[in-house]
Amino acid sequence: MTSRDLVRSRRPDAIVTVYPDYLAPLGAVFTLAGQHVPLITVVTDLVTVHRMWFNDSSELCLVATQDAAIWLSGPVLRRQGQDHRYPGQS
């Protein structure tokens, strides 16, 4: 069964991925199918983070450490009840 078949048959409300190699193929599946399924990425690399984790297909990207958060493009990361801004972000 392909990813496209799985998305079609299961009709998920969202997909959570912990493996960066799935981001681009899932984005392509959504585009080709004309379908929108929110894709949530949980980055499991704690310090040395490959840019592959950060893909435009993902609507939400969760990281566990400040080192990994530097790579986020959003202006604010909410952590332990406080807003933290990172270098290069206003």
Secondary structure, DSSP 8 states (H G I E B T S, - for coil): --HHHHHHHH--S-EEES-GGGHHHHHHHHHHHT----EEEE---SSS--GGG--TT-SEEE-SSHHHHTT--SS-EEETTEEE--TT--
